[in-house]
Amino acid sequence: MSTKTFKGGAHPPERKDRSASSPIEVLRNVTQVVIPVNQHFGAPIQPLVKVGDQVKRGQKIADADGRMTVPLHASVYGTVKKIEPRMQANNLEGLAIVIEPLPGDEAVFMPTLDPFSCSREEALARVREAGIIGVGGAGFPAHVKFAPPPNKPIEYVIANAAECEPFLTIDERVMEESPEDFIDGIAIVMRITGATKGVVGLEDNKIHLVPILEKAIGQKASGLDIVVQLLRTKYPQGGEKMLITAVTGREVPSGGLPMDVACVVSNVGTLKAVSEAFRKGKPVIDTGLTVTGGACETPKNLFVPVGMLVQDLFPDVVRYDEKKLRRLVMGGPMMGPAVPSMQVPIQKNTSGVLLMDAAEAKVYEEGPCIRCGRCMRACSCRLSPALLNVALKAGDLDEAERIGALDCIECGTCSFVCPSHIQLVQRFRIGKQLVRAKKQKEAQRAGK
């Protein structure tokens, strides 16, 4: 089987070996959950419960009208103790619902629904009601992604099984332990979108999964055109645009979306959640993640209730060496935010908790740009990070926008390869916010 890839990228140390063979453990017993109300990209939602209410696992606890909204469900059976601002994984405060579990496990799921006999509208409604978002990125509502406008027909449903971030192995374990659910999710999304082709984009460091996935395709989707495509192990192979280019040869235009090239891309966790929403009536109340890192003594892959505090993982579930811990990261090391406290909740799209030691968290002194061009060769978006850095340092937002600031996916590859250790991606992240703010002000002035 041939491997495909994209131009650019880098090869950070994978460091997946410590958790890759660890079977998934499912946790239910927690002392409390702190569930952030707004975990999706889009319009905010509001609590449907009040302090003192008793809620069942799977019960809807927050929602709002609007296409770009996704409801929220209780991840435990218990009592609502507080509804208040809490620190979240993005290092910002946001409204959260605090639930204290009660003895027992009373649950209320949706009725099961046959995804291949119901109407497309019913299927999309089920995806929304289940609270499904993209768990591999910004938390985009899945029901919106699966319903492009009529003039954007979909040909490919691409399963992002690359898991290119170092350390993380939860997707690998899901595909090995629950391949039927994963493939079933692809088949369901193909039915919803009308796509004729399904592709599992799998990095070749997980080649052992090919026969497992092909067997599941034969069992769950024998009449559909779904194939496994091996991809060269390289970061950021799991980036949406990079994955589309590698699999189809098509390029998403600047400022465009996958639907502009007839593609829909979904993460392994999202596709598993789609299957469970139809086959079990289960909303998104659990999060799959990898807990690992140099300071972690017992790396594990877990499914935990949404809203579980990081601090409650230790020491009963996972052990770590407090003396070695230098940095706590939510997600992968390349794109995940560092957080100052373990009192942050695990969200729907939390893919990992990294307990980094001194070597992994080393901070280098920034030097001057030596114009070596490494960042340009590595940039998978074909930008010039060095020139973009110059423009942003000078405060020239017009020039930054002209040379593609908004096309940056903030993957961190440029920072990783820079011999001068310039914090490029951090500057680009802030610069993009400034460019967007400038454009918004210009639009407001033009509208007056």
C-alpha positions in Angstrom: 0.0 0.0 0.0 1.5 3.3 -1.1 1.7 6.3 1.3 0.7 9.9 0.5 1.5 13.2 2.1 1.7 17.0 1.7 4.4 19.5 1.1 6.3 20.8 4.1 5.8 19.7 7.7 8.3 18.4 10.3 9.1 15.3 12.4 8.9 16.1 16.1 9.6 13.1 18.4 6.5 10.9 18.5 6.7 9.7 22.1 3.6 7.6 21.7 5.2 4.3 22.8 4.4 4.7 26.5 0.6 4.9 26.0 0.0 3.2 22.7 -0.4 -0.3 24.1 -2.5 0.9 27.1 -6.2 -0.3 26.7 -8.9 2.3 27.2 -10.2 2.6 30.7 -13.7 4.0 31.3 -14.1 6.2 34.4 -17.5 6.9 36.0 -16.8 7.6 39.7 -16.0 11.3 40.2 -16.5 13.6 43.1 -17.9 16.4 41.0 -18.0 17.6 37.4 -17.6 21.2 36.2 -19.1 21.4 32.8 -18.3 24.5 30.7 -21.6 25.7 29.1 -20.1 26.8 25.8 -17.7 24.2 24.4 -18.5 24.7 20.7 -17.6 27.2 18.0 -20.6 29.3 17.4 -23.4 31.1 19.2 -23.6 30.8 23.0 -26.1 28.6 24.7 -27.8 29.1 28.1 -28.4 26.8 31.1 -31.7 24.9 31.2 -31.3 23.9 34.9 -30.9 25.8 38.1 -29.1 25.3 41.4 -30.7 22.5 43.4 -32.1 20.6 40.3 -31.5 16.9 40.2 -30.3 15.8 36.7 -29.8 12.4 35.1 -26.8 11.3 33.1 -27.5 12.3 29.5 -30.1 14.9 30.4 -29.9 18.1 28.4 -28.8 20.9 30.7 -28.0 23.8 28.3 -29.2 24.8 24.8 -30.4 27.7 22.7 -32.1 28.3 19.4 -29.9 28.9 16.4 -28.1 26.9 13.7 -24.6 27.4 15.2 -25.5 26.0 18.6 -25.0 22.6 20.2 -26.8 21.4 23.4 -25.0 20.3 26.5 -25.8 17.2 28.6 -25.2 16.1 32.1 -22.3 13.6 32.3 -23.3 12.3 35.7 -26.4 11.6 37.7 -26.5 14.2 40.5 -27.4 17.6 41.9 -26.6 21.0 40.3 -24.6 22.7 43.1 -23.4 25.9 41.3 -23.7 27.8 38.0 -20.9 30.2 37.9 -17.8 31.3 36.0 -14.9 28.9 36.2 -11.4 28.8 34.7 -11.3 26.6 31.5 -8.8 24.9 29.4 -8.3 28.0 27.2 -7.1 29.9 30.3 -10.3 32.1 30.2 -13.2 32.1 32.6 -16.6 30.9 31.3 -19.9 29.9 32.7 -20.0 26.4 34.0 -22.5 24.0 35.6 -21.2 22.2 38.7 -22.8 18.9 39.4 -22.2 16.7 42.5 -22.9 13.0 41.8 -25.5 11.0 43.7 -25.4 7.3 44.4 -26.6 5.2 41.5 -26.5 5.8 37.7 -29.9 7.1 36.5 -29.6 7.9 32.8 -31.8 9.3 30.1 -30.7 8.7 26.5 -32.5 9.4 23.2 -34.4 6.6 21.5 -32.3 4.7 19.0 -32.7 5.8 15.3 -31.9 3.9 12.1 -29.5 6.3 10.2 -30.3 4.7 6.9 -34.1 4.7 7.0 -34.7 8.1 8.7 -34.8 11.3 6.6 -31.7 13.4 6.2 -33.3 16.1 8.3 -34.0 13.7 11.1 -30.4 12.5 10.9 -29.0 16.0 11.1 -31.4 16.8 14.0 -30.1 13.7 15.9 -26.4 14.8 15.4 -27.3 18.2 16.9 -29.4 16.8 19.7 -26.5 14.5 20.7 -24.3 17.6 21.2 -21.7 16.4 18.7 -18.8 18.7 17.8 -15.5 18.3 16.1 -13.2 16.9 18.8 -10.0 17.3 16.8 -10.0 21.1 16.7 -12.1 24.2 17.5 -15.3 22.3 18.3 -17.3 23.2 15.2 -20.9 21.9 15.3 -21.0 18.6 13.4 -24.6 19.0 12.2 -23.5 22.2 10.4 -20.4 20.6 8.9 -22.6 17.7 7.6 -25.1 20.1 5.9 -23.3 22.2 3.3 -25.4 24.4 1.0 -27.0 22.7 -2.1 -24.3 24.2 -4.4 -21.5 22.5 -2.5 -22.1 18.7 -3.1 -19.9 16.4 -1.1 -17.9 13.6 -2.8 -15.5 12.5 0.0 -16.0 11.9 3.7 -12.4 11.8 5.1 -11.8 10.3 8.5 -8.9 12.1 10.2 -7.2 9.1 11.8 -3.7 10.6 11.5 -3.4 11.6 15.2 -0.2 13.4 14.2 0.3 15.3 17.5 3.1 13.7 19.6 2.2 11.7 22.7 -1.5 11.3 21.9 -2.8 7.7 21.3 -6.5 7.8 22.2 -7.6 7.7 18.5 -5.3 4.7 17.9 -6.9 2.8 20.8 -10.5 3.7 19.7 -9.7 2.3 16.2 -8.2 -0.8 17.6 -10.8 -1.5 20.3 -14.0 -0.2 18.6 -13.3 -0.3 14.8 -17.0 -1.1 14.0 -18.3 2.0 15.7 -15.7 4.2 13.9 -16.5 2.7 10.5 -20.2 2.9 11.2 -19.8 6.6 11.9 -18.1 7.1 8.5 -21.0 5.2 6.8 -23.6 7.4 8.6 -21.9 10.6 7.6 -21.6 9.5 4.0 -25.4 8.9 4.1 -26.1 12.3 5.6 -23.8 14.2 3.2 -24.5 12.2 0.1 -20.8 11.4 -0.3 -19.9 8.5 -2.6 -16.4 7.9 -1.2 -15.1 7.4 2.3 -11.4 7.5 3.2 -9.6 6.7 6.4 -6.5 8.8 6.5 -4.1 6.7 8.6 -0.4 7.6 9.3 1.9 4.7 8.6 3.1 4.5 12.2 -0.3 2.8 12.8 0.0 0.3 9.8 -1.0 -2.5 12.2 -4.5 -1.1 12.2 -5.1 -1.6 8.4 -6.4 -5.2 8.6 -8.5 -4.4 11.6 -10.1 -1.4 9.8 -10.6 -3.3 6.6 -12.3 -6.1 8.4 -14.7 -3.6 10.1 -15.4 -2.0 6.7 -16.4 -5.4 5.4 -18.7 -6.0 8.4 -20.3 -2.5 8.7 -20.0 -0.9 5.3 -19.6 -3.7 2.7 -21.7 -1.9 0.1 -19.9 1.4 0.4 -16.7 2.7 -1.2 -14.6 3.2 1.9 -10.8 2.6 1.8 -7.9 3.0 4.2 -5.2 5.3 2.8 -1.8 5.2 4.5 -0.2 8.6 5.0 3.5 9.4 5.7 4.0 10.0 9.4 4.6 13.7 9.5 3.3 16.7 11.4 0.8 18.3 10.8 -0.6 15.5 8.6 -3.9 15.7 10.6 -4.5 19.3 9.7 -7.7 19.4 7.7 -6.2 21.1 4.6 -3.1 18.9 4.7 -5.2 15.8 5.0 -7.4 16.7 2.0 -4.4 17.5 -0.2 -2.7 14.2 0.7 -5.8 12.1 0.2 -7.4 13.7 -2.9 -4.8 16.0 -4.4 -7.1 18.9 -4.0 -6.3 22.2 -2.3 -8.7 24.1 -0.2 -8.5 27.7 -1.4 -7.3 30.6 0.8 -10.2 31.5 3.1 -12.1 28.5 1.9 -13.5 25.4 3.6 -13.3 21.6 2.8 -16.8 21.7 1.2 -15.3 24.0 -1.4 -13.4 21.0 -2.7 -16.3 18.5 -2.1 -14.9 17.1 1.2 -16.0 16.7 4.8 -13.4 15.8 7.4 -14.2 14.3 10.7 -12.1 13.1 13.6 -12.1 9.5 15.0 -13.8 10.6 18.2 -16.5 12.6 16.3 -17.3 9.6 14.1 -17.6 7.2 17.1 -19.9 9.7 18.7 -22.1 9.8 15.6 -22.5 6.0 15.6 -23.4 6.0 19.3 -25.9 8.8 18.9 -27.9 6.6 16.5 -27.2 3.1 17.7 -27.4 3.8 21.4 -29.2 7.2 21.6 -26.2 8.4 23.6 -25.3 12.1 23.6 -21.7 13.3 24.1 -21.1 12.9 27.8 -17.7 11.3 27.8 -14.3 12.4 26.5 -11.6 10.2 25.2 -8.1 11.3 26.0 -4.5 10.3 26.6 -2.8 11.1 29.9 1.0 10.9 29.5 4.3 12.9 29.5 7.7 12.6 31.0 6.4 13.3 34.6 3.6 10.8 34.2 4.4 7.4 35.8 1.4 5.5 34.6 0.4 6.7 31.1 -3.2 5.8 30.1 -5.9 6.2 27.6 -9.2 7.0 29.2 -12.8 7.8 28.7 -13.9 10.2 31.4 -17.1 12.2 32.1 -17.2 15.6 30.4 -16.4 18.2 33.1 -14.1 16.0 35.2 -11.4 18.1 36.8 -7.8 17.2 35.8 -6.8 17.1 39.5 -9.3 14.2 40.1 -7.3 12.0 37.8 -4.6 11.8 40.4 -3.5 9.7 42.2 -6.2 7.1 42.1 -6.4 6.8 38.2 -3.0 8.1 37.1 0.2 8.6 39.1 2.8 11.3 38.4 6.0 12.6 39.9 5.3 16.0 41.3 9.0 16.8 41.5 9.4 16.2 37.7 6.4 18.2 36.6 7.2 21.4 34.8 4.3 22.1 32.6 0.6 20.9 32.3 -0.8 20.9 28.7 -4.3 20.3 27.7 -4.2 18.5 24.3 -1.0 17.8 22.3 2.4 19.5 22.8 2.3 21.3 19.4 -1.1 23.0 19.7 -2.4 22.4 23.2 -2.5 25.3 25.7 -0.5 25.2 28.8 -2.6 25.7 31.9 -1.4 26.9 35.3 -3.6 24.7 37.5 -5.1 21.2 37.6 -8.4 22.7 38.6 -9.6 22.9 35.0 -12.3 20.7 33.5 -11.9 18.2 30.8 -14.1 19.3 27.8 -15.6 17.5 24.9 -12.6 18.2 22.7 -9.8 17.6 25.2 -7.6 15.0 23.5 -4.9 14.8 26.1 -3.5 15.8 29.4 0.3 16.1 29.2 2.5 16.1 32.4 5.7 17.4 30.9 9.1 17.1 32.6 12.0 19.6 32.3 13.3 18.3 29.0 9.9 18.4 27.4 9.1 21.8 28.7 12.4 23.5 28.1 12.2 27.1 27.2 14.9 28.5 25.0 16.1 32.0 24.8 14.9 33.7 21.6 17.6 34.8 19.1 17.6 36.8 16.0 16.3 35.5 12.7 19.2 34.1 10.6 17.2 33.9 7.4 17.8 30.2 7.0 14.4 29.6 5.4 13.6 26.5 7.5 10.3 27.9 8.5 9.3 28.6 4.9 10.2 25.0 3.8 8.3 23.5 6.8 5.1 25.6 6.5 2.4 23.3 5.2 0.3 26.4 4.3 3.1 27.6 2.0 3.4 30.9 3.9 6.6 32.8 4.7 6.6 32.8 8.6 9.8 34.9 8.6 8.2 37.7 6.6 5.0 37.4 8.5 7.0 37.8 11.8 8.6 40.9 10.5 5.3 42.5 9.5 3.7 41.7 12.9 6.7 43.0 14.9 6.4 46.2 12.9 2.7 46.4 13.6 1.9 46.4 9.8 -1.4 44.5 9.9 -2.2 45.3 6.3 1.0 43.6 5.2 0.4 40.7 7.5 -3.0 40.1 6.0 -1.7 40.5 2.5 0.9 37.8 2.9 -1.5 35.3 4.5 -1.8 35.7 8.2 -5.3 34.4 8.3 -4.3 31.3 6.4 -2.0 30.2 9.3 -3.4 27.2 11.1 -1.3 27.8 14.2 0.2 24.3 14.0 3.5 25.4 15.5 5.8 23.7 12.9 7.6 27.0 12.2 8.4 27.5 15.8 9.6 23.9 16.1 12.1 24.1 13.3 13.4 27.6 14.0 17.1 27.3 15.1 16.8 30.7 16.8 13.8 29.5 18.9 11.7 32.5 17.8 8.2 32.1 19.2 6.6 32.5 15.8 3.3 30.7 16.3 2.6 32.7 19.5 3.0 35.9 17.6 0.9 34.7 14.7 -1.9 33.7 17.1 -2.1 37.2 18.5 -1.5 38.8 15.1 -4.5 36.9 13.6 -6.7 38.3 16.3 -5.5 41.8 15.6 -6.1 41.4 11.9 -9.6 40.1 12.4 -10.3 43.0 14.8 -9.1 45.5 12.2 -11.3 43.9 9.5 -14.3 44.0 11.8 -13.8 47.7 12.6 -13.4 48.4 8.9 -16.6 46.6 8.1 -18.5 48.5 10.8 -17.2 51.8 9.5 -18.2 50.8 5.9 -21.7 49.9 7.2 -22.4 53.3 8.6 
